[in-house]
Amino acid sequence: MIQATDQNSFDLSHQISGEAVSLVPGTDQTGAVPGDPIVQEILQQAVECLQDRNSTLQAVDKTLEQVVHLLDQRRTSSTRENWWEFVDWIRQHPIRHLVHQDPLTRHAFEQPQGPATRGAWLDYVYSAEQGWSLSDMTWIGRRINRWTMEAPFCRANRARREVFAQYIDDVSRHHRGAEVMALGAGHLREAEFSTAINRGHLGRMLAIDSQPDNLVSLRREYDRFGLTTLESSTPELVSEGVALGHFDLIYASAMCDESCDSDCQELTEALFRKLKPGGKLLLTSLPNPKSWAGFMEAFMNWEVVYRERTRMMALTAGIPDSELGEISYFPSNDQSVCFFSIARAV
């Protein structure tokens, strides 16, 4: 079992007290938006429920779902400017201080979205099933963490890890001495699930990340598997400034979550050129917000690019048809994330 040796991953030094949260200055006695009784009622009930030790877990879950629904309605019915004004307001509301007693949500909010913090945040997502302790949480934080761990954005990342491991093992079975590249590797936790990596069946496993801290953690955990690591940014890869060779499998976890269409297409084409004949490029996408975009933007400070099948297919527009092999687009078992596999013609 992996030990959570990266202290930054589980730093709870900014612990918020489990005591009742005071109302923010400048609001009425409910701390809600003046003149909007629906918002007032939902948020006041949510604060009361989360602070009540006698609330059942089912009541806590229902309360948090109501908050998610409220944020979704606000986001979908507002202009972008009005939505972000509302986000600025709700981040001053007591509900935000309560939600942030969950370390997973708070870590995402306090750290900038992107590769610098992805590995550490994913370790929060994997913590329960890996047996890592988050014992410093408040009783409120534990209740909320139990709920967020089953949110679609957490389930999507666990599904990614499992499918990546399956693809690594599959390419190892079909290509002796297979060469694999992980782009935006983070802490490479899929290595724990891959038989090919654990048994040393790959010819080369290259883990690329732009953040040295991620690579330090990765090497500390997985040097025993003989992995190769490289610190490199996306522009360097696109410009062909790094000589990497060619691969039987290349996969990228969050590339499509964080890049605009033109950048994502450019990087897709660059990675495709690094495939061997018959090699596969595996990308992932969150197909639609499924009502959680508002929660993620307001309380996690994360804006994600959502791509359905049509937008993923458009990423291959610059690749000649004669070079394309089999293309497949499929959802995870729980529908939380989709995978896009592009093969290079033999």
VOPAGU-2260 file (C-alpha; in pm, 1 decimal, decimal comma):
REM VOPAGU-2260
SITE   aa  ch    i         X         Y         Z
SITE  MET   A    0       0,0       0,0       0,0
SITE  ILE   A    1     125,2     350,4     -80,3
SITE  GLN   A    2     212,3     569,4     214,7
SITE  ALA   A    3     107,4     934,7     194,0
SITE  THR   A    4     461,9    1067,1     219,5
SITE  ASP   A    5     390,6    1399,1      45,8
SITE  GLN   A    6     312,1    1617,6     343,6
SITE  ASN   A    7     174,5    1895,2     124,8
SITE  SER   A    8     -96,9    1657,5       7,7
SITE  PHE   A    9    -255,2    1629,9     351,0
SITE  ASP   A   10    -160,3    1957,7     515,9
SITE  LEU   A   11    -452,8    2052,3     735,8
SITE  SER   A   12    -269,0    2330,9     916,7
SITE  HIS   A   13    -531,5    2580,3     799,0
SITE  GLN   A   14    -797,8    2384,4     986,8
SITE  ILE   A   15   -1125,1    2567,2    1028,5
SITE  SER   A   16   -1294,3    2534,2    1363,9
SITE  GLY   A   17   -1586,3    2296,2    1387,9
SITE  GLU   A   18   -1777,7    2551,2    1593,3
SITE  ALA   A   19   -2066,5    2754,5    1457,5
SITE  VAL   A   20   -1968,4    3001,6    1185,6
SITE  SER   A   21   -2056,9    3367,8    1230,1
SITE  LEU   A   22   -2261,3    3547,7     969,0
SITE  VAL   A   23   -2063,6    3763,2     728,9
SITE  PRO   A   24   -2074,3    4139,1     778,4
SITE  GLY   A   25   -2303,1    4332,4     550,6
SITE  THR   A   26   -2574,3    4066,9     522,4
SITE  ASP   A   27   -2904,1    4031,6     698,9
SITE  GLN   A   28   -2956,8    3783,9     982,4
SITE  THR   A   29   -2974,4    3491,1     742,1
SITE  GLY   A   30   -2651,1    3587,2     565,2
SITE  ALA   A   31   -2841,0    3553,2     237,2
SITE  VAL   A   32   -2889,9    3764,6     -72,6
SITE  PRO   A   33   -3125,6    4050,0      20,5
SITE  GLY   A   34   -3454,2    4026,5    -165,9
SITE  ASP   A   35   -3419,3    3663,5    -270,6
SITE  PRO   A   36   -3622,5    3453,6     -25,3
SITE  ILE   A   37   -3549,3    3122,6    -200,6
SITE  VAL   A   38   -3174,2    3168,4    -170,7
SITE  GLN   A   39   -3218,3    3290,9     187,4
SITE  GLU   A   40   -3413,5    2983,3     287,2
SITE  ILE   A   41   -3192,8    2723,2     117,3
SITE  LEU   A   42   -2865,4    2861,2     248,2
SITE  GLN   A   43   -2994,7    2925,6     600,0
SITE  GLN   A   44   -3131,2    2569,3     620,5
SITE  ALA   A   45   -2802,3    2436,4     486,2
SITE  VAL   A   46   -2599,4    2623,5     750,7
SITE  GLU   A   47   -2828,4    2502,1    1029,0
SITE  CYS   A   48   -2821,5    2141,6     908,9
SITE  LEU   A   49   -2443,7    2124,6     868,0
SITE  GLN   A   50   -2384,2    2275,8    1213,2
SITE  ASP   A   51   -2631,2    2044,8    1387,2
SITE  ARG   A   52   -2463,3    1733,0    1529,4
SITE  ASN   A   53   -2804,2    1565,1    1538,7
SITE  SER   A   54   -2850,1    1591,3    1161,5
SITE  THR   A   55   -2850,7    1249,4     998,6
SITE  LEU   A   56   -2607,8    1170,6     718,7
SITE  GLN   A   57   -2905,3    1145,4     486,0
SITE  ALA   A   58   -3012,3    1498,1     585,4
SITE  VAL   A   59   -2660,8    1629,5     527,1
SITE  ASP   A   60   -2649,6    1467,4     182,3
SITE  LYS   A   61   -2988,4    1611,1      89,3
SITE  THR   A   62   -2887,0    1956,4     211,2
SITE  LEU   A   63   -2567,8    1958,3       6,7
SITE  GLU   A   64   -2756,5    1837,9    -300,7
SITE  GLN   A   65   -2993,0    2132,7    -258,9
SITE  VAL   A   66   -2696,4    2368,7    -251,2
SITE  VAL   A   67   -2559,3    2207,2    -568,7
SITE  HIS   A   68   -2899,7    2250,2    -735,3
SITE  LEU   A   69   -2919,9    2615,1    -627,6
SITE  LEU   A   70   -2576,5    2689,4    -772,2
SITE  ASP   A   71   -2661,6    2507,0   -1093,5
SITE  GLN   A   72   -2980,8    2706,8   -1138,3
SITE  ARG   A   73   -2798,3    3033,9   -1072,6
SITE  ARG   A   74   -2521,0    2946,6   -1315,8
SITE  THR   A   75   -2743,6    2832,2   -1601,6
SITE  SER   A   76   -2989,7    3122,0   -1571,2
SITE  SER   A   77   -2733,2    3402,4   -1533,1
SITE  THR   A   78   -2502,5    3587,5   -1764,0
SITE  ARG   A   79   -2137,0    3510,2   -1703,0
SITE  GLU   A   80   -2089,5    3849,9   -1537,4
SITE  ASN   A   81   -2388,8    3804,2   -1305,9
SITE  TRP   A   82   -2286,1    3448,9   -1219,4
SITE  TRP   A   83   -1940,0    3554,6   -1106,1
SITE  GLU   A   84   -2088,2    3840,7    -904,5
SITE  PHE   A   85   -2300,8    3581,4    -726,6
SITE  VAL   A   86   -1991,8    3360,8    -676,9
SITE  ASP   A   87   -1808,1    3654,6    -517,0
SITE  TRP   A   88   -2099,7    3697,6    -280,2
SITE  ILE   A   89   -2148,9    3333,9    -181,0
SITE  ARG   A   90   -1779,4    3296,3    -107,2
SITE  GLN   A   91   -1837,2    3541,7     177,9
SITE  HIS   A   92   -2136,9    3347,3     307,7
SITE  PRO   A   93   -2110,5    3109,3     607,4
SITE  ILE   A   94   -2191,4    2814,5     380,8
SITE  ARG   A   95   -1851,1    2847,4     212,7
SITE  HIS   A   96   -1669,4    2831,5     546,0
SITE  LEU   A   97   -1860,6    2516,5     634,3
SITE  VAL   A   98   -1804,1    2347,1     298,1
SITE  HIS   A   99   -1433,2    2423,4     325,4
SITE  GLN   A  100   -1403,2    2215,8     639,0
SITE  ASP   A  101   -1379,4    1936,6     383,7
SITE  PRO   A  102   -1005,4    1933,7     296,3
SITE  LEU   A  103   -1065,7    1810,2     -57,7
SITE  THR   A  104   -1281,5    2109,7    -145,9
SITE  ARG   A  105   -1067,2    2357,5      46,7
SITE  HIS   A  106    -740,7    2237,9    -110,5
SITE  ALA   A  107    -887,0    2288,2    -458,6
SITE  PHE   A  108   -1005,3    2638,1    -365,7
SITE  GLU   A  109    -683,6    2754,7    -201,2
SITE  GLN   A  110    -449,5    2627,0    -471,5
SITE  PRO   A  111    -452,9    2744,5    -834,3
SITE  GLN   A  112    -615,2    2506,1   -1080,4
SITE  GLY   A  113    -360,6    2329,0   -1296,5
SITE  PRO   A  114     -71,0    2084,0   -1299,2
SITE  ALA   A  115     105,8    2238,3    -999,4
SITE  THR   A  116    -161,6    2110,5    -759,9
SITE  ARG   A  117    -326,3    1826,0    -951,3
SITE  GLY   A  118    -116,2    1544,8    -804,0
SITE  ALA   A  119    -170,4    1654,7    -444,9
SITE  TRP   A  120    -544,3    1710,2    -497,0
SITE  LEU   A  121    -584,9    1366,3    -655,5
SITE  ASP   A  122    -423,4    1212,7    -349,1
SITE  TYR   A  123    -715,8    1353,2    -150,6
SITE  VAL   A  124    -952,9    1185,2    -396,2
SITE  TYR   A  125    -777,8     850,0    -354,4
SITE  SER   A  126    -719,2     879,6      21,2
SITE  ALA   A  127   -1008,8     670,6     155,2
SITE  GLU   A  128    -958,0     363,4     -61,8
SITE  GLN   A  129    -580,2     381,6     -23,2
SITE  GLY   A  130    -613,0     381,2     355,3
SITE  TRP   A  131    -459,5     726,0     399,4
SITE  SER   A  132    -574,0     910,3     709,2
SITE  LEU   A  133    -736,4    1252,8     709,4
SITE  SER   A  134    -784,2    1234,4    1084,0
SITE  ASP   A  135    -749,6    1608,1    1149,8
SITE  MET   A  136   -1084,4    1690,1     993,7
SITE  THR   A  137   -1357,1    1844,8    1205,9
SITE  TRP   A  138   -1675,0    1647,2    1254,4
SITE  ILE   A  139   -1842,5    1878,5    1002,2
SITE  GLY   A  140   -1556,8    1825,6     758,1
SITE  ARG   A  141   -1582,7    1447,5     786,6
SITE  ARG   A  142   -1951,4    1454,4     701,8
SITE  ILE   A  143   -1900,5    1677,2     398,1
SITE  ASN   A  144   -1592,4    1483,4     284,1
SITE  ARG   A  145   -1793,7    1160,8     285,8
SITE  TRP   A  146   -2031,5    1329,4      39,1
SITE  THR   A  147   -1777,1    1500,4    -187,9
SITE  MET   A  148   -1577,3    1176,8    -223,6
SITE  GLU   A  149   -1873,3    1037,7    -418,1
SITE  ALA   A  150   -1925,3    1348,9    -629,6
SITE  PRO   A  151   -1892,4    1306,1   -1008,5
SITE  PHE   A  152   -1561,4    1494,2   -1026,8
SITE  CYS   A  153   -1406,9    1252,6    -774,3
SITE  ARG   A  154   -1553,8     942,0    -936,1
SITE  ALA   A  155   -1429,0    1064,4   -1275,3
SITE  ASN   A  156   -1069,7    1078,0   -1155,8
SITE  ARG   A  157   -1086,0     733,9    -997,3
SITE  ALA   A  158   -1227,5     599,2   -1324,1
SITE  ARG   A  159    -946,4     764,1   -1521,1
SITE  ARG   A  160    -685,1     596,5   -1303,3
SITE  GLU   A  161    -839,5     253,2   -1354,6
SITE  VAL   A  162    -882,4     283,7   -1731,8
SITE  PHE   A  163    -528,0     415,8   -1775,7
SITE  ALA   A  164    -397,8     109,6   -1591,4
SITE  GLN   A  165    -609,2    -117,3   -1813,3
SITE  TYR   A  166    -474,7      42,9   -2130,7
SITE  ILE   A  167    -115,9      11,1   -2005,6
SITE  ASP   A  168    -165,9    -359,0   -1934,4
SITE  ASP   A  169    -339,4    -413,2   -2267,4
SITE  VAL   A  170     -60,9    -253,4   -2472,5
SITE  SER   A  171     193,8    -457,4   -2276,4
SITE  ARG   A  172      14,4    -780,3   -2371,1
SITE  HIS   A  173       8,5    -691,1   -2740,8
SITE  HIS   A  174     350,8    -527,3   -2777,6
SITE  ARG   A  175     653,5    -684,6   -2619,1
SITE  GLY   A  176     866,9    -413,9   -2459,1
SITE  ALA   A  177     589,6    -158,4   -2510,1
SITE  GLU   A  178     673,9     208,8   -2468,1
SITE  VAL   A  179     423,1     426,1   -2282,1
SITE  MET   A  180     404,3     801,0   -2213,9
SITE  ALA   A  181     192,2     966,2   -1941,9
SITE  LEU   A  182     143,4    1338,9   -2006,9
SITE  GLY   A  183      55,0    1548,4   -1702,1
SITE  ALA   A  184     148,1    1247,9   -1491,0
SITE  GLY   A  185      90,4    1406,6   -1150,8
SITE  HIS   A  186     176,3    1140,8    -892,9
SITE  LEU   A  187     105,3     856,8   -1141,8
SITE  ARG   A  188    -121,5     664,6    -905,0
SITE  GLU   A  189    -240,4     437,7   -1188,8
SITE  ALA   A  190      95,3     262,6   -1146,0
SITE  GLU   A  191     -51,6      90,1    -840,0
SITE  PHE   A  192    -319,2     -70,6   -1059,3
SITE  SER   A  193    -104,5    -174,8   -1355,1
SITE  THR   A  194      32,8    -527,4   -1359,4
SITE  ALA   A  195     268,2    -436,5   -1644,6
SITE  ILE   A  196     428,9    -155,3   -1444,6
SITE  ASN   A  197     451,7    -355,2   -1122,9
SITE  ARG   A  198     611,9    -654,3   -1294,6
SITE  GLY   A  199     844,7    -453,3   -1513,2
SITE  HIS   A  200     692,5    -569,5   -1841,6
SITE  LEU   A  201     719,8    -234,8   -2020,6
SITE  GLY   A  202    1014,9    -141,8   -2234,1
SITE  ARG   A  203     981,4     221,6   -2125,8
SITE  MET   A  204     742,0     419,9   -1908,5
SITE  LEU   A  205     792,2     794,9   -1948,3
SITE  ALA   A  206     611,1    1022,5   -1702,7
SITE  ILE   A  207     601,9    1389,2   -1809,6
SITE  ASP   A  208     490,4    1675,2   -1587,4
SITE  SER   A  209     561,1    2046,6   -1586,0
SITE  GLN   A  210     589,1    2060,9   -1207,9
SITE  PRO   A  211     909,9    1940,7   -1038,6
SITE  ASP   A  212     729,4    1873,3    -708,4
SITE  ASN   A  213     503,3    1621,2    -878,6
SITE  LEU   A  214     802,4    1443,8   -1029,7
SITE  VAL   A  215     986,8    1434,7    -696,2
SITE  SER   A  216     686,5    1264,6    -535,7
SITE  LEU   A  217     650,7    1028,3    -831,3
SITE  ARG   A  218    1014,4     921,1    -819,9
SITE  ARG   A  219     999,8     870,9    -444,5
SITE  GLU   A  220     707,1     632,3    -480,1
SITE  TYR   A  221     787,4     452,3    -805,8
SITE  ASP   A  222    1160,3     455,2    -872,8
SITE  ARG   A  223    1150,3      83,2    -798,5
SITE  PHE   A  224     959,2      33,1   -1124,3
SITE  GLY   A  225    1235,2     184,3   -1336,1
SITE  LEU   A  226    1029,3     474,2   -1465,1
SITE  THR   A  227    1174,4     764,2   -1662,7
SITE  THR   A  228    1060,4    1115,6   -1573,3
SITE  LEU   A  229    1081,0    1440,3   -1765,5
SITE  GLU   A  230     998,7    1795,1   -1663,2
SITE  SER   A  231     847,6    1960,1   -1969,0
SITE  SER   A  232     571,5    2202,8   -2054,2
SITE  THR   A  233     302,3    2165,3   -2315,6
SITE  PRO   A  234     448,8    2436,1   -2546,9
SITE  GLU   A  235     778,4    2248,4   -2557,2
SITE  LEU   A  236     603,7    1929,6   -2663,2
SITE  VAL   A  237     402,4    2105,3   -2930,5
SITE  SER   A  238     708,2    2278,6   -3071,5
SITE  GLU   A  239     891,3    1946,9   -3102,6
SITE  GLY   A  240    1156,2    2097,7   -2876,6
SITE  VAL   A  241    1193,0    1773,8   -2681,7
SITE  ALA   A  242    1315,2    1454,9   -2851,8
SITE  LEU   A  243    1106,7    1177,7   -2701,0
SITE  GLY   A  244    1098,7     900,8   -2958,1
SITE  HIS   A  245     775,6     716,0   -3037,5
SITE  PHE   A  246     529,1     524,4   -2825,6
SITE  ASP   A  247     278,8     240,5   -2833,8
SITE  LEU   A  248      51,8     429,0   -2592,5
SITE  ILE   A  249      28,0     794,5   -2492,4
SITE  TYR   A  250    -233,0     909,8   -2244,0
SITE  ALA   A  251    -319,7    1248,7   -2096,7
SITE  SER   A  252    -550,4    1291,5   -1801,2
SITE  ALA   A  253    -657,0    1654,9   -1770,4
SITE  MET   A  254    -542,5    1803,1   -2100,8
SITE  CYS   A  255    -895,0    1836,8   -2237,9
SITE  ASP   A  256   -1031,7    1974,4   -1909,9
SITE  GLU   A  257    -810,3    2279,5   -1910,1
SITE  SER   A  258    -729,8    2372,2   -2272,0
SITE  CYS   A  259    -924,0    2573,6   -2528,1
SITE  ASP   A  260   -1022,0    2400,0   -2851,7
SITE  SER   A  261    -733,6    2532,8   -3062,0
SITE  ASP   A  262    -465,5    2447,0   -2803,6
SITE  CYS   A  263    -617,2    2107,9   -2739,3
SITE  GLN   A  264    -627,7    2026,6   -3110,5
SITE  GLU   A  265    -267,6    2138,6   -3157,8
SITE  LEU   A  266    -147,8    1920,4   -2871,6
SITE  THR   A  267    -356,4    1624,0   -2990,5
SITE  GLU   A  268    -187,4    1643,8   -3330,7
SITE  ALA   A  269     158,1    1675,2   -3172,5
SITE  LEU   A  270     101,7    1370,8   -2952,2
SITE  PHE   A  271     -41,1    1171,8   -3242,5
SITE  ARG   A  272     281,6    1228,4   -3435,8
SITE  LYS   A  273     470,6    1063,0   -3151,0
SITE  LEU   A  274     277,4     736,0   -3186,3
SITE  LYS   A  275     426,3     428,5   -3347,1
SITE  PRO   A  276     219,5     267,1   -3625,2
SITE  GLY   A  277     -69,3      96,7   -3447,5
SITE  GLY   A  278     -10,5     305,1   -3134,0
SITE  LYS   A  279    -294,2     468,6   -2940,9
SITE  LEU   A  280    -352,7     813,2   -2795,4
SITE  LEU   A  281    -597,1     810,2   -2502,0
SITE  LEU   A  282    -762,6    1136,4   -2392,9
SITE  THR   A  283   -1041,6    1202,4   -2146,3
SITE  SER   A  284   -1323,8    1452,0   -2120,1
SITE  LEU   A  285   -1598,1    1550,3   -1881,5
SITE  PRO   A  286   -1896,9    1527,5   -2114,4
SITE  ASN   A  287   -2119,2    1786,9   -1946,1
SITE  PRO   A  288   -2147,6    1970,6   -1613,2
SITE  LYS   A  289   -2422,7    1740,9   -1478,4
SITE  SER   A  290   -2521,9    2022,1   -1241,9
SITE  TRP   A  291   -2185,8    2025,4   -1060,7
SITE  ALA   A  292   -2016,8    2306,8   -1252,8
SITE  GLY   A  293   -2163,4    2571,2   -1021,5
SITE  PHE   A  294   -2035,0    2397,9    -707,2
SITE  MET   A  295   -1689,0    2349,3    -857,4
SITE  GLU   A  296   -1659,8    2709,8    -971,7
SITE  ALA   A  297   -1798,6    2864,9    -653,3
SITE  PHE   A  298   -1639,5    2648,7    -384,3
SITE  MET   A  299   -1339,6    2491,8    -560,4
SITE  ASN   A  300   -1248,6    2782,6    -790,2
SITE  TRP   A  301   -1225,7    2538,9   -1081,4
SITE  GLU   A  302   -1346,3    2616,2   -1432,0
SITE  VAL   A  303   -1350,7    2307,2   -1650,4
SITE  VAL   A  304   -1391,0    2275,2   -2028,2
SITE  TYR   A  305   -1668,5    2024,3   -2100,2
SITE  ARG   A  306   -1647,5    1830,6   -2425,4
SITE  GLU   A  307   -1907,2    1599,5   -2575,0
SITE  ARG   A  308   -1831,2    1348,7   -2851,3
SITE  THR   A  309   -1853,1    1605,5   -3134,0
SITE  ARG   A  310   -1597,0    1837,5   -2975,2
SITE  MET   A  311   -1362,7    1547,7   -2905,6
SITE  MET   A  312   -1390,1    1421,3   -3263,1
SITE  ALA   A  313   -1301,3    1772,4   -3385,6
SITE  LEU   A  314    -958,0    1734,0   -3225,2
SITE  THR   A  315    -858,6    1499,6   -3510,3
SITE  ALA   A  316    -951,2    1747,8   -3785,8
SITE  GLY   A  317    -587,1    1824,0   -3869,1
SITE  ILE   A  318    -476,9    1460,1   -3890,7
SITE  PRO   A  319    -484,8    1309,6   -4243,7
SITE  ASP   A  320    -748,3    1037,4   -4278,8
SITE  SER   A  321    -485,3     801,8   -4420,3
SITE  GLU   A  322    -296,7     814,5   -4087,7
SITE  LEU   A  323    -596,7     749,7   -3867,3
SITE  GLY   A  324    -678,9     402,3   -3744,5
SITE  GLU   A  325    -964,4     304,5   -3515,0
SITE  ILE   A  326   -1127,4     585,1   -3315,8
SITE  SER   A  327   -1348,5     515,8   -3016,3
SITE  TYR   A  328   -1536,2     729,6   -2766,1
SITE  PHE   A  329   -1682,2     562,1   -2459,2
SITE  PRO   A  330   -1801,4     649,9   -2108,7
SITE  SER   A  331   -1683,1     508,9   -1778,1
SITE  ASN   A  332   -1913,7     258,8   -1610,0
SITE  ASP   A  333   -2070,3     530,7   -1396,1
SITE  GLN   A  334   -2090,4     784,1   -1683,4
SITE  SER   A  335   -1879,1    1036,4   -1487,8
SITE  VAL   A  336   -1607,4    1070,5   -1754,0
SITE  CYS   A  337   -1556,4     978,0   -2120,0
SITE  PHE   A  338   -1251,7     839,4   -2296,1
SITE  PHE   A  339   -1137,8     916,2   -2649,6
SITE  SER   A  340    -898,8     668,9   -2809,1
SITE  ILE   A  341    -724,6     752,0   -3139,6
SITE  ALA   A  342    -514,2     484,9   -3308,5
SITE  ARG   A  343    -248,7     549,5   -3567,6
SITE  ALA   A  344    -284,1     344,2   -3884,7
SITE  VAL   A  345     -46,0      51,8   -3918,7
